[in-house]
Amino acid sequence: MNVLGATRFEQAVINMSLINLCDRDSYVGQEMRKAYTEWKEESDEAIDNPWRDLHQFTIYVPHPDQEYEGISLEDGLSKGYNVEVNVVRDKSAIPYKIPEGGHFVVVLKQRKLDGDFKIAATGMFVRPLGVLNLDLIVDMDEDQFQPIVVKHPIVRDYPIGWEDKLVMFLKQEIHWRDLPDVVGYVDRSHNADYRPPSWREVYLGATGFSGF
């Protein structure tokens, strides 16, 4: 079984997805706001910051030769059309205890051309740090997983000690507000000078994930 991230293409898909997750002005960011607003209107609750409520992001990693009608694979991945967002209404269905500021992530991978998508990883998106904390499935039957952290590919220098802060956050020892604000640099709603990279730029820059 090939573990997620074994190829440059898969690494680039995950990196591009993370880029879109961090950018509120992206298609993913707009879809999140739409889902959150509809949910709040249904329950007649005040609309606040959607990132404070738990969401699930499903990242689809297509076969590199997969074709879609009306759009190229590269354009679809660049825009974030491979990322689905849903409000988590039943937190008991989530296999992680996710603190405020984190969001549940499921990664589905298409192993064969025109084939079905099957689960390849689960984990958490920690927005302030702009990272994915994932458990890659090595062998589902043997319950073997490989923990990894995917850092934002545009952020070259993460703050000193960010790894320790992440661990403390995952253990719920600190609040999300105590995390370094990395995401502000790669979110067009905060940084007007930020320009999201193209698929080609992300693909050429894919060099693997970080172990953790």
VEXDREN-956392 format. One line per field, with one value per residue: residue number from 0; x, y, z of N, C-alpha, C, O in turn. Coordinates in nm, 3 decimals. Each point is the difference from the previous one (the first is absolute). Example, Ala and Ser with C-alpha at 12.3 -4.5 7.8 and 13.67 -1.06 7.14 Angstrom:
// VEXDREN-956392
n [0  1] $
n_east [1.319  -0.139] $
n_north [-0.569  0.107] $
n_up [0.780  -0.138] $
ca_east [-0.089  0.082] $
ca_north [0.119  0.119] $
ca_up [0.000  0.006] $
c_east [0.090  -0.077] $
c_north [0.120  0.109] $
c_up [0.000  0.073] $
o_east [0.104  0.051] $
o_north [-0.002  0.111] $
o_up [0.066  0.017] $
//
This chain:
// VEXDREN-956392
n [0  1  2  3  4  5  6  7  8  9  10  11  12  13  14  15  16  17  18  19  20  21  22  23  24  25  26  27  28  29  30  31  32  33  34  35  36  37  38  39  40  41  42  43  44  45  46  47  48  49  50  51  52  53  54  55  56  57  58  59  60  61  62  63  64  65  66  67  68  69  70  71  72  73  74  75  76  77  78  79  80  81  82  83  84  85  86  87  88  89  90  91  92  93  94  95  96  97  98  99  100  101  102  103  104  105  106  107  108  109  110  111  112  113  114  115  116  117  118  119  120  121  122  123  124  125  126  127  128  129  130  131  132  133  134  135  136  137  138  139  140  141  142  143  144  145  146  147  148  149  150  151  152  153  154  155  156  157  158  159  160  161  162  163  164  165  166  167  168  169  170  171  172  173  174  175  176  177  178  179  180  181  182  183  184  185  186  187  188  189  190  191  192  193  194  195  196  197  198  199  200  201  202  203  204  205  206  207  208  209  210  211] $
n_east [0.085  -0.108  0.204  -0.175  -0.040  -0.127  -0.200  0.139  -0.035  0.074  0.215  0.044  -0.034  0.152  0.184  -0.024  0.013  0.205  0.103  -0.064  0.122  0.203  -0.047  0.022  0.198  0.096  0.074  0.214  0.161  0.037  0.141  0.216  0.108  0.067  0.187  0.193  0.063  0.084  0.218  0.152  0.044  0.146  0.216  0.002  0.166  0.069  -0.032  0.090  0.125  -0.016  0.140  -0.173  -0.072  -0.083  0.212  -0.155  0.212  -0.141  0.170  -0.065  0.042  -0.017  -0.145  0.206  -0.075  -0.010  -0.167  0.045  -0.204  0.087  0.091  0.138  0.114  0.121  -0.114  -0.038  0.174  0.030  -0.149  0.117  0.032  0.221  -0.055  0.002  -0.170  0.089  -0.209  0.155  -0.125  0.126  -0.011  -0.215  -0.084  0.024  0.110  -0.091  0.181  -0.189  0.220  -0.078  -0.126  -0.120  0.136  -0.218  0.159  -0.108  0.136  -0.083  0.024  0.069  -0.092  -0.224  0.123  -0.047  0.201  -0.025  -0.161  0.225  -0.123  0.033  -0.187  0.119  -0.178  0.205  -0.198  0.222  -0.216  -0.062  -0.030  -0.223  -0.118  0.138  -0.181  0.179  -0.205  0.223  -0.155  0.062  -0.087  -0.128  0.071  0.169  -0.166  0.024  0.110  -0.067  0.094  -0.179  0.198  -0.214  0.215  -0.051  -0.110  -0.196  -0.116  0.097  -0.089  0.027  -0.201  0.142  0.079  0.051  0.213  0.165  0.056  0.140  0.219  0.122  0.070  0.181  0.178  -0.015  0.201  -0.040  0.002  -0.206  -0.130  -0.017  -0.177  0.186  0.031  -0.028  -0.165  0.058  0.159  -0.111  -0.004  -0.092  -0.089  0.171  -0.002  -0.019  0.149  -0.154  0.189  -0.223  0.095  0.164  -0.163  -0.017  -0.110  -0.223  -0.101  -0.002  -0.188  -0.126  -0.019  -0.220  -0.051  -0.140  0.214  -0.107] $
n_north [-0.120  0.073  0.013  0.042  0.066  -0.179  0.098  0.011  -0.168  -0.206  -0.041  -0.059  -0.218  -0.151  -0.038  -0.129  -0.220  -0.089  -0.048  -0.189  -0.175  -0.004  -0.097  0.166  0.080  -0.141  -0.122  -0.063  0.146  0.006  -0.154  0.053  0.154  -0.078  -0.124  0.114  0.104  -0.131  -0.049  0.154  -0.002  -0.161  0.046  0.088  -0.090  0.062  0.166  -0.206  -0.028  0.035  0.175  0.138  0.025  -0.145  -0.006  -0.039  -0.058  0.040  -0.119  0.130  -0.213  0.183  -0.124  -0.079  -0.211  0.036  -0.118  0.215  -0.067  0.044  -0.200  0.176  -0.178  0.035  -0.005  -0.201  -0.096  0.058  -0.093  -0.186  -0.006  0.021  0.217  -0.182  0.137  -0.072  0.080  0.064  -0.146  -0.141  0.141  -0.036  0.148  0.168  -0.072  0.197  -0.006  0.054  0.035  0.113  0.008  -0.152  -0.090  -0.056  -0.153  0.055  -0.171  0.124  -0.221  0.148  -0.187  0.021  -0.057  0.216  0.022  -0.197  0.128  -0.004  -0.094  0.222  0.121  -0.014  0.130  0.094  0.104  0.017  0.047  -0.009  -0.218  -0.007  -0.082  -0.132  -0.017  -0.069  -0.087  0.000  0.001  -0.084  0.005  0.022  -0.125  0.101  0.085  -0.035  0.090  0.133  -0.006  0.119  0.087  0.066  0.009  0.179  -0.086  0.085  -0.135  0.190  0.198  -0.221  0.068  0.159  -0.206  0.052  -0.064  0.133  0.171  -0.052  -0.027  0.186  0.075  -0.089  0.100  0.135  -0.008  -0.037  0.216  -0.033  0.064  -0.200  -0.044  -0.116  0.221  -0.224  -0.091  0.089  -0.147  -0.157  0.201  -0.100  -0.176  -0.145  -0.163  0.217  -0.007  -0.055  -0.112  -0.020  -0.152  0.018  -0.057  0.132  0.193  -0.007  0.014  0.195  0.097  -0.107  0.053  0.017  -0.203  0.132  -0.051  -0.186] $
n_up [0.000  -0.182  0.093  0.136  -0.212  -0.053  -0.023  -0.175  -0.144  0.053  -0.052  -0.212  -0.042  0.068  -0.123  -0.183  0.042  0.022  -0.193  -0.102  0.069  -0.092  -0.194  0.149  -0.067  0.144  -0.172  0.019  -0.060  -0.221  -0.083  0.032  -0.122  -0.200  -0.020  -0.006  -0.190  -0.162  0.025  -0.060  -0.220  -0.060  0.044  -0.210  -0.123  0.206  -0.148  0.017  0.182  -0.220  -0.011  0.033  -0.210  0.150  -0.076  -0.159  0.050  -0.170  0.088  -0.170  0.061  -0.127  -0.118  0.036  0.012  0.221  -0.092  -0.049  0.062  -0.201  0.049  -0.018  -0.074  -0.187  -0.194  -0.092  -0.107  -0.215  -0.140  -0.046  -0.223  0.032  -0.004  0.129  -0.051  0.194  -0.013  0.149  -0.111  -0.122  0.172  0.054  -0.148  0.147  -0.182  -0.052  0.131  -0.107  0.026  0.179  -0.186  0.116  -0.153  0.019  0.045  -0.188  0.048  -0.168  0.028  -0.155  0.080  -0.011  -0.178  0.040  0.096  0.109  0.091  0.008  0.162  0.018  0.026  0.190  0.029  0.004  -0.002  -0.034  0.032  0.215  0.052  -0.008  0.174  -0.118  0.131  -0.117  -0.032  -0.028  -0.163  0.199  0.207  -0.183  -0.174  -0.111  -0.127  -0.222  0.175  -0.166  0.204  -0.061  -0.058  -0.012  -0.063  0.125  -0.176  0.063  0.138  -0.065  0.052  0.031  0.073  0.066  -0.044  -0.214  -0.038  0.077  -0.135  -0.168  0.041  0.014  -0.200  -0.100  0.094  -0.180  -0.102  -0.218  0.063  -0.083  0.171  0.101  -0.131  -0.046  0.014  0.009  0.122  0.198  0.061  0.118  0.099  -0.180  0.110  -0.023  -0.150  0.051  0.167  0.153  -0.042  -0.016  0.134  -0.151  -0.143  -0.179  0.034  -0.013  -0.201  -0.108  0.077  -0.153  0.218  -0.034  0.083  0.116  0.035  0.068] $
ca_east [-0.085  0.076  -0.041  -0.024  0.118  0.113  0.037  0.000  -0.135  -0.081  0.049  -0.046  -0.144  -0.020  0.050  -0.092  -0.121  0.031  0.003  -0.139  -0.061  0.047  -0.039  -0.145  -0.054  0.002  -0.127  -0.023  -0.039  -0.135  -0.092  -0.011  -0.086  -0.137  -0.053  -0.015  -0.111  -0.124  -0.020  -0.042  -0.134  -0.093  -0.018  -0.034  0.107  0.079  0.112  0.125  0.117  -0.022  0.115  -0.012  -0.085  0.066  -0.035  0.075  0.051  0.034  0.092  0.003  0.125  -0.036  0.105  0.063  -0.046  -0.145  -0.051  -0.131  -0.067  -0.012  0.110  0.118  0.033  0.084  -0.083  -0.087  0.081  0.042  -0.113  -0.045  -0.125  0.014  -0.019  -0.141  -0.011  -0.129  -0.006  -0.016  -0.116  0.008  0.142  0.028  0.034  0.139  0.089  0.101  -0.047  0.060  -0.022  -0.042  0.110  0.038  -0.109  0.020  0.039  0.002  0.062  -0.040  0.092  -0.043  0.117  -0.005  -0.067  -0.146  -0.035  -0.059  0.090  0.004  0.063  0.146  0.051  -0.090  0.078  -0.049  0.051  0.019  0.003  0.096  0.134  0.001  0.056  -0.081  0.057  -0.069  0.040  -0.007  -0.031  0.101  -0.067  -0.124  -0.027  0.094  -0.011  0.129  -0.012  0.122  -0.034  0.079  -0.049  0.017  0.011  -0.037  0.119  0.042  0.065  0.135  0.055  -0.098  0.055  0.074  -0.081  -0.137  -0.031  -0.040  -0.131  -0.097  -0.021  -0.076  -0.137  -0.064  -0.027  -0.092  0.068  -0.007  -0.110  0.044  0.050  0.139  0.084  0.050  -0.091  0.069  -0.095  -0.027  0.086  -0.041  -0.145  -0.021  -0.088  0.087  0.120  -0.039  0.113  0.022  -0.049  0.007  0.081  -0.066  0.023  0.135  0.095  -0.011  0.049  0.146  0.058  -0.032  0.121  -0.029  -0.064  0.082  -0.032  -0.034] $
ca_north [0.120  0.124  0.098  0.132  0.085  -0.074  0.062  0.147  0.044  -0.006  0.105  0.128  0.010  0.034  0.137  0.093  0.000  0.078  0.140  0.045  -0.001  0.116  0.125  0.019  0.047  -0.110  -0.072  -0.076  0.095  0.048  -0.111  -0.014  0.108  -0.029  -0.110  0.049  0.094  -0.076  -0.073  0.095  0.049  -0.109  -0.005  0.136  0.046  0.111  -0.038  0.048  -0.048  -0.142  -0.082  -0.038  -0.118  -0.116  -0.039  -0.110  0.022  -0.124  0.027  -0.107  -0.008  -0.076  -0.063  0.108  0.001  0.013  0.113  0.048  0.074  0.144  0.063  -0.086  -0.045  0.103  0.115  -0.041  -0.008  0.136  0.073  -0.065  -0.073  -0.135  0.009  0.011  0.049  -0.020  0.029  -0.120  0.020  -0.101  -0.013  -0.136  -0.083  0.029  -0.088  0.079  0.107  0.114  0.126  0.115  0.047  -0.112  -0.053  -0.139  -0.018  -0.135  -0.001  -0.114  -0.014  -0.081  -0.082  -0.042  0.092  -0.016  -0.084  0.062  0.062  -0.073  0.077  -0.011  0.068  0.085  0.087  0.130  0.124  0.102  0.120  0.105  -0.038  -0.036  -0.135  -0.121  -0.104  -0.116  -0.139  -0.072  -0.142  -0.090  -0.129  0.011  -0.126  -0.013  0.122  0.069  0.137  0.081  0.140  0.100  0.138  0.068  0.144  0.080  0.005  0.137  0.054  -0.058  -0.002  -0.004  0.057  -0.090  -0.063  -0.026  -0.141  -0.016  0.064  -0.089  -0.113  0.050  0.024  -0.129  -0.054  0.096  0.070  0.142  0.041  0.028  0.138  0.000  -0.050  0.105  0.029  -0.023  -0.001  0.135  0.034  -0.074  0.017  0.127  0.087  0.070  0.048  0.038  -0.020  -0.144  -0.058  -0.145  -0.056  -0.086  -0.143  -0.034  0.044  -0.090  -0.132  0.004  0.021  -0.110  -0.076  -0.093  0.051  -0.001  -0.100  0.064] $
ca_up [0.000  -0.007  0.100  -0.055  -0.005  -0.056  -0.128  -0.002  -0.032  0.121  0.090  -0.054  0.022  0.141  0.021  -0.064  0.081  0.119  -0.043  -0.014  0.132  0.077  -0.066  0.011  -0.128  -0.096  -0.016  0.124  0.102  -0.030  0.026  0.145  0.047  -0.045  0.080  0.138  0.004  -0.015  0.125  0.102  -0.033  0.032  0.145  0.044  0.088  -0.052  -0.085  0.059  -0.073  -0.028  0.039  0.141  0.004  -0.060  -0.136  -0.060  -0.136  -0.070  -0.109  -0.099  -0.076  -0.119  -0.080  -0.078  -0.139  -0.002  -0.078  0.040  -0.107  0.015  0.073  0.008  0.135  0.063  0.037  0.111  0.122  0.035  0.057  0.122  -0.023  0.055  0.145  0.039  0.138  0.066  0.143  0.082  0.088  0.106  0.032  0.047  -0.116  -0.037  0.076  0.070  0.086  -0.069  0.073  -0.079  -0.083  -0.085  -0.081  -0.040  -0.140  -0.057  -0.133  -0.082  -0.113  -0.114  -0.032  -0.139  -0.090  0.002  0.114  0.118  0.097  0.126  0.106  0.002  0.119  0.077  0.087  0.043  -0.057  0.104  -0.084  0.034  -0.043  -0.141  -0.014  0.010  0.086  -0.057  0.021  -0.127  0.018  -0.056  -0.012  0.075  0.069  0.112  0.081  -0.008  -0.049  0.001  0.026  -0.072  0.000  -0.128  0.020  -0.117  -0.087  -0.028  0.120  0.003  0.136  0.108  0.124  0.088  0.103  -0.042  0.019  0.140  0.014  -0.063  0.092  0.115  -0.047  -0.021  0.134  0.059  0.109  -0.033  -0.086  -0.137  -0.007  0.045  -0.109  -0.090  -0.112  -0.127  -0.111  -0.046  -0.113  -0.119  -0.008  -0.069  0.079  0.095  -0.069  -0.136  -0.091  -0.021  -0.126  0.005  -0.108  -0.098  0.017  -0.047  0.102  0.115  -0.040  -0.011  0.132  0.091  0.038  0.109  0.121  0.121  0.101  0.128] $
c_east [0.088  -0.056  -0.018  0.126  0.122  0.047  -0.004  -0.139  -0.087  0.042  -0.053  -0.150  -0.029  0.046  -0.095  -0.130  0.020  0.003  -0.142  -0.073  0.034  -0.051  -0.152  -0.063  0.001  -0.140  -0.035  -0.047  -0.142  -0.104  -0.019  -0.093  -0.146  -0.063  -0.027  -0.121  -0.134  -0.033  -0.052  -0.140  -0.105  -0.033  -0.031  0.101  0.078  0.119  0.127  0.115  -0.014  0.114  -0.004  -0.091  0.065  -0.056  0.081  0.038  0.038  0.083  0.005  0.130  -0.027  0.120  0.060  -0.044  -0.151  -0.042  -0.141  -0.058  -0.004  0.113  0.119  0.026  0.080  -0.082  -0.089  0.074  0.046  -0.110  -0.050  -0.130  0.004  -0.018  -0.147  -0.008  -0.142  0.011  -0.019  -0.112  -0.001  0.147  0.036  0.038  0.144  0.094  0.113  -0.071  0.069  -0.030  -0.046  0.120  0.054  -0.122  0.036  0.028  -0.003  0.060  -0.040  0.085  -0.058  0.121  0.004  -0.076  -0.149  -0.047  -0.062  0.108  -0.009  0.082  0.151  0.060  -0.114  0.085  -0.068  0.067  0.006  0.022  0.103  0.142  0.008  0.060  -0.109  0.075  -0.074  0.056  -0.018  -0.025  0.105  -0.061  -0.123  -0.027  0.088  -0.001  0.132  -0.019  0.135  -0.038  0.093  -0.063  0.030  -0.001  -0.040  0.123  0.052  0.075  0.136  0.053  -0.112  0.064  0.073  -0.094  -0.142  -0.040  -0.047  -0.138  -0.110  -0.033  -0.085  -0.145  -0.075  -0.036  -0.096  0.059  0.002  -0.118  0.053  0.053  0.146  0.095  0.052  -0.095  0.077  -0.094  -0.028  0.082  -0.049  -0.152  -0.027  -0.092  0.079  0.120  -0.032  0.111  0.024  -0.061  0.012  0.081  -0.084  0.028  0.142  0.105  0.000  0.056  0.153  0.067  -0.025  0.123  -0.025  -0.062  0.098  -0.043  -0.028  -0.012] $
c_north [0.125  0.102  0.136  0.085  -0.068  0.061  0.152  0.053  0.003  0.107  0.136  0.020  0.041  0.143  0.104  0.010  0.083  0.150  0.056  0.002  0.126  0.133  0.015  0.045  -0.109  -0.061  -0.074  0.093  0.052  -0.108  -0.022  0.106  -0.026  -0.109  0.045  0.093  -0.072  -0.075  0.093  0.052  -0.106  -0.002  0.137  0.052  0.112  -0.052  0.065  -0.043  -0.150  -0.089  -0.042  -0.121  -0.113  -0.031  -0.124  0.039  -0.135  0.035  -0.121  0.008  -0.086  -0.072  0.108  0.007  0.016  0.124  0.034  0.085  0.149  0.069  -0.097  -0.039  0.107  0.119  -0.034  -0.006  0.138  0.077  -0.064  -0.075  -0.142  -0.002  0.025  0.042  -0.021  0.041  -0.131  0.026  -0.098  -0.028  -0.140  -0.094  0.018  -0.085  0.072  0.096  0.126  0.129  0.111  0.059  -0.108  -0.052  -0.139  -0.010  -0.148  0.011  -0.129  -0.003  -0.093  -0.080  -0.044  0.103  -0.034  -0.088  0.078  0.065  -0.077  0.078  -0.028  0.066  0.074  0.089  0.132  0.113  0.103  0.132  0.104  -0.029  -0.032  -0.137  -0.105  -0.099  -0.129  -0.133  -0.073  -0.148  -0.083  -0.137  0.004  -0.126  -0.018  0.124  0.076  0.137  0.070  0.146  0.095  0.138  0.061  0.149  0.073  0.020  0.140  0.062  -0.066  -0.016  0.004  0.055  -0.105  -0.055  -0.033  -0.145  -0.026  0.059  -0.090  -0.117  0.044  0.026  -0.131  -0.066  0.089  0.068  0.151  0.025  0.030  0.142  0.009  -0.054  0.117  0.018  -0.008  0.022  0.139  0.042  -0.061  -0.002  0.138  0.095  0.078  0.065  0.027  -0.023  -0.147  -0.046  -0.152  -0.055  -0.084  -0.146  -0.038  0.040  -0.094  -0.137  -0.004  0.015  -0.112  -0.085  -0.095  0.070  -0.006  -0.115  0.068  -0.107] $
c_up [0.000  0.099  -0.068  0.006  -0.058  -0.131  0.012  -0.027  0.125  0.100  -0.045  0.022  0.144  0.028  -0.060  0.079  0.126  -0.032  -0.009  0.133  0.078  -0.053  0.001  -0.130  -0.108  -0.013  0.128  0.111  -0.019  0.026  0.149  0.057  -0.037  0.086  0.143  0.012  -0.010  0.128  0.110  -0.026  0.030  0.148  0.060  0.102  -0.066  -0.080  0.053  -0.090  -0.027  0.046  0.146  0.017  -0.079  -0.139  -0.039  -0.142  -0.058  -0.122  -0.093  -0.079  -0.123  -0.061  -0.091  -0.145  -0.012  -0.077  0.046  -0.112  0.034  0.074  0.004  0.145  0.074  0.047  0.119  0.132  0.044  0.071  0.130  -0.015  0.056  0.151  0.031  0.146  0.052  0.146  0.075  0.100  0.117  0.030  0.048  -0.114  -0.045  0.086  0.073  0.095  -0.049  0.076  -0.093  -0.073  -0.091  -0.075  -0.049  -0.149  -0.036  -0.140  -0.071  -0.126  -0.106  -0.051  -0.146  -0.082  -0.006  0.116  0.114  0.087  0.131  0.102  0.005  0.124  0.070  0.089  0.026  -0.078  0.112  -0.072  0.043  -0.048  -0.149  -0.024  0.001  0.086  -0.033  0.050  -0.133  0.027  -0.073  -0.024  0.090  0.081  0.123  0.090  0.006  -0.067  0.008  0.022  -0.076  0.019  -0.136  0.027  -0.129  -0.088  -0.030  0.118  0.016  0.142  0.102  0.127  0.084  0.108  -0.040  0.020  0.143  0.024  -0.059  0.092  0.119  -0.039  -0.017  0.133  0.078  0.123  -0.024  -0.094  -0.139  -0.014  0.043  -0.107  -0.085  -0.118  -0.131  -0.117  -0.055  -0.121  -0.131  -0.015  -0.060  0.075  0.105  -0.068  -0.147  -0.102  -0.033  -0.132  0.008  -0.118  -0.096  0.033  -0.039  0.103  0.120  -0.034  -0.005  0.136  0.098  0.028  0.115  0.119  0.117  0.090  0.132  0.107] $
o_east [0.087  -0.118  0.076  0.070  0.109  0.114  -0.067  -0.040  -0.070  -0.085  -0.041  -0.044  -0.083  -0.069  -0.026  -0.058  -0.089  -0.048  -0.026  -0.088  -0.083  0.002  -0.071  -0.120  -0.046  -0.090  -0.115  -0.094  -0.074  -0.109  -0.109  -0.088  -0.090  -0.114  -0.101  -0.078  -0.094  -0.116  -0.093  -0.077  -0.112  -0.115  -0.014  -0.038  -0.001  0.062  0.009  -0.013  0.001  -0.020  0.080  -0.002  0.064  -0.121  0.104  -0.084  0.082  -0.046  0.032  0.032  -0.003  0.115  -0.074  0.018  -0.056  0.063  -0.078  0.073  -0.043  0.002  -0.019  -0.044  -0.025  0.021  -0.018  -0.052  0.004  0.026  -0.076  -0.068  -0.103  0.019  -0.059  0.078  -0.098  0.103  -0.081  0.015  -0.059  0.064  0.117  0.055  0.047  -0.014  0.089  -0.114  0.116  -0.117  0.018  0.107  0.078  -0.113  0.117  -0.063  0.050  -0.040  0.023  0.022  -0.055  0.092  0.107  -0.088  -0.037  -0.114  -0.013  0.118  -0.109  0.091  0.044  0.113  -0.100  0.119  -0.123  0.119  -0.102  0.110  0.073  0.071  0.109  0.080  -0.108  0.116  -0.114  0.118  -0.113  0.064  0.013  0.016  0.011  -0.045  -0.044  0.077  0.041  -0.058  0.085  -0.060  0.121  -0.117  0.113  -0.103  0.008  0.102  0.114  0.085  0.008  0.063  -0.058  0.121  -0.039  -0.074  -0.082  -0.117  -0.097  -0.082  -0.109  -0.117  -0.092  -0.091  -0.116  -0.098  -0.031  -0.071  0.020  -0.048  0.119  0.083  0.067  0.122  -0.068  -0.053  0.043  0.040  -0.039  -0.042  0.032  -0.058  0.033  0.005  -0.049  0.049  -0.004  -0.026  0.082  -0.114  0.111  -0.013  -0.110  0.087  0.065  0.095  0.105  0.070  0.062  0.115  0.050  0.058  0.095  -0.001  0.104  -0.120  0.039  -0.027] $
o_north [0.015  0.034  0.034  0.002  0.057  -0.022  0.056  0.101  0.098  0.062  0.082  0.111  0.087  0.075  0.103  0.108  0.076  0.082  0.112  0.084  0.052  0.100  -0.072  -0.019  0.024  0.034  0.000  -0.031  0.018  0.030  -0.034  -0.030  0.027  0.014  -0.036  -0.012  0.033  -0.007  -0.036  0.022  0.034  -0.023  0.014  0.063  0.015  -0.099  0.122  -0.004  -0.078  -0.119  -0.082  -0.061  0.024  -0.010  -0.031  0.042  -0.073  0.070  -0.110  0.103  -0.122  0.030  0.081  0.103  -0.011  0.106  -0.086  0.066  0.038  0.123  -0.121  0.069  0.026  0.051  0.082  0.042  0.028  0.074  0.062  -0.028  -0.067  -0.104  0.096  -0.048  0.026  -0.022  -0.083  0.080  0.027  -0.078  -0.039  -0.107  -0.072  0.000  -0.065  0.041  0.025  0.035  -0.009  0.019  0.028  0.022  -0.029  0.068  -0.085  0.085  -0.110  0.103  -0.106  0.058  -0.027  0.068  -0.115  -0.045  0.123  -0.035  -0.029  0.075  -0.114  -0.031  0.035  -0.026  0.009  -0.004  0.033  0.031  0.048  0.091  -0.009  -0.017  0.020  -0.032  -0.020  -0.011  -0.028  -0.059  0.006  -0.057  -0.008  0.008  -0.055  0.009  0.047  0.012  -0.035  0.062  -0.019  0.013  -0.007  0.056  -0.056  0.049  0.016  0.088  -0.117  -0.101  0.105  -0.009  -0.117  0.075  -0.038  -0.029  -0.074  -0.057  -0.011  -0.034  -0.071  -0.025  -0.011  -0.074  -0.028  0.030  0.078  -0.092  0.028  0.027  0.099  -0.001  0.102  -0.097  0.101  0.052  0.014  0.086  0.049  -0.095  0.102  0.121  0.100  0.103  -0.092  -0.006  -0.033  0.035  -0.052  0.051  -0.042  -0.031  -0.078  -0.075  -0.033  -0.062  -0.094  -0.039  0.005  -0.059  -0.047  0.122  -0.064  -0.022  0.115  0.032] $
o_up [0.086  -0.005  -0.091  0.102  0.001  -0.042  0.087  0.057  0.026  0.065  0.082  0.029  0.026  0.069  0.063  0.012  0.040  0.079  0.044  0.021  0.075  0.072  -0.070  -0.021  -0.111  0.076  0.043  0.073  0.096  0.050  0.045  0.080  0.080  0.044  0.060  0.094  0.073  0.039  0.073  0.093  0.041  0.039  0.122  0.099  -0.123  0.037  0.014  -0.122  0.095  0.023  0.043  0.107  -0.102  -0.020  0.059  -0.079  0.057  -0.090  0.044  -0.060  0.010  0.031  -0.054  -0.065  -0.109  0.013  0.041  -0.073  0.108  0.007  0.011  0.092  0.118  0.110  0.091  0.103  0.120  0.095  0.074  0.099  0.007  0.063  -0.049  0.083  -0.070  0.065  -0.040  0.092  0.104  -0.070  -0.007  0.024  -0.087  0.122  0.055  -0.024  0.031  0.019  -0.122  0.058  -0.091  0.042  -0.029  -0.081  0.075  -0.079  0.051  -0.064  0.030  -0.058  -0.054  0.051  -0.021  0.001  -0.005  -0.009  0.049  -0.036  -0.006  0.037  -0.061  0.021  0.009  -0.029  0.061  -0.044  -0.087  -0.044  -0.056  -0.092  0.056  -0.027  0.042  0.034  -0.040  0.088  -0.122  -0.108  0.122  0.115  0.101  0.096  0.106  -0.107  0.082  -0.087  -0.001  0.035  -0.049  0.040  -0.110  0.048  -0.042  -0.018  0.037  0.032  0.026  0.017  0.002  0.063  0.084  0.026  0.021  0.073  0.056  0.017  0.040  0.079  0.041  0.008  0.116  0.097  0.093  -0.067  -0.017  -0.087  -0.031  0.019  -0.012  -0.054  -0.056  -0.105  -0.116  -0.077  -0.108  -0.052  0.061  -0.021  0.053  0.045  -0.082  -0.120  -0.085  -0.032  0.011  -0.111  0.034  0.080  0.069  0.025  0.054  0.081  0.049  0.018  0.113  -0.092  0.063  0.009  -0.008  0.020  0.021  0.115] $
//
